[in-house]
Amino acid sequence: MKKIEAVIRKSKFSDVKKALHEIGVNFFSYWDVTGVGNEKEGHVYRGVTYSTSDIQRRYLSIVVSDDFLDRTVAVILESAATGLVGDGKIFVSEIQETYRIRTKEKGNDAVN
């Protein structure tokens, strides 16, 4: 099993959520987070310069079976992209075991 952690633009969250549901990823957790990115220059919007050093993003945490990893990552890459700086990052790590508390199932049976 793999854990996918994705930091995306808040404006792309509904697109990502819809795309994940379409491929069968129906459970994941998410949080609103603030981070610091590489871009240090401010942006001008309607004549007002604002800082981009603190960036509002959405953080997704998704656990999938190994055979579902590539498809899930591809869907996030496609649905979260704008082509602009600050689209986000995806991190993948190994999950040793998963348990469903209600039924006591473990492994891939507990993920879906």
N, C-alpha and C positions, 0 to 999 in steps of 0.2 A: 504494500500500500504506500501511497505517496501523499504528502501534504503539500498543497499548492497555496502559497501566500502571494496575493497580488495587491499592489498598491496602484489604484487607478484614479482618474479624474472623477469627481463626484458627478459631473454632467454626463458621463458615459455609463453610470451604474445601471440605469434601466435597460440600456442596450445589452450590457454584459449579462445581467440577470435573465433577460428574455432568451438570449443565445444559450446560456447554460441550461435553462429549462427545456429548450428545444432538443438538446442532445441527451437529456435524462439526468442532469445534475440538479436534483430537487432540494438538496439540503446543503446549506453552507452558512457560515456566520460572517457578519461584517460589522465594521466600526467606522465611525468618522474619526479621522486622525489628522494631525498637523505634522508636516515634516519640513526639512530643509533640503533644497535641491542645489544643483550645480549653478544655475543661472543666478547671477548676482545683480544684474541691471534691473532697474524698475521699468514698468510699462506705463504708457500714457493712455488714459481712457477719458474721452471727453474733456481733454485739456488738463486733467489731473494726473500727476505721476503717483503711482502706488508701488509699494515694495513687493517683490516676488520671492523674498528670502524665506518667508514662512508660507508654506503651501498647504491648502486644504485639500485632502484626498479621502478616498474611501479604501479601507483595508479589508480584503476578503480572505477567509480561511476555508479551504475546501480539502476534504480527504476523499481520495478516489482509489479504486483498484489499479494495479500497475498497468493493466491493459487499457485503461481509460485515460491515462495520463496525457498522451500525445493529443488526443482529440480535445480534451478539456483545455490544455494550454493553447492549442490552435484557435479555439473559439474565443478565448480571452484576448489573444493577440489581435484577432480580426475585429472583434466588436469594441475593444477599448481604444483602438488607434485613431488619432486625428492627424498624425504626421507632424505634429508640432512638439517642441521641447516640452517635457513635463507629462508625457503620456503615461509614465509609470514604470513599474518593474514587476517581474514575476520571479518568485523563489520556489524551488522544489526541494523537499527533503523527504527522507525515509521515515515511515511510521512503523514502529516495531509491532504493535498490536492495537486492535480496536475492539471495544466491547459495547454492546447495546444493553443498557441497564435493565430495561423492562423485561426483555426475553432471555437475557444472559447469553445471547448469540455472540460469537466473536469472529474476527477476521473479516473477509469480504462480505459475509452474510450480514454483519453488523453495519457495514458502510452504506448499503443501499436500502 
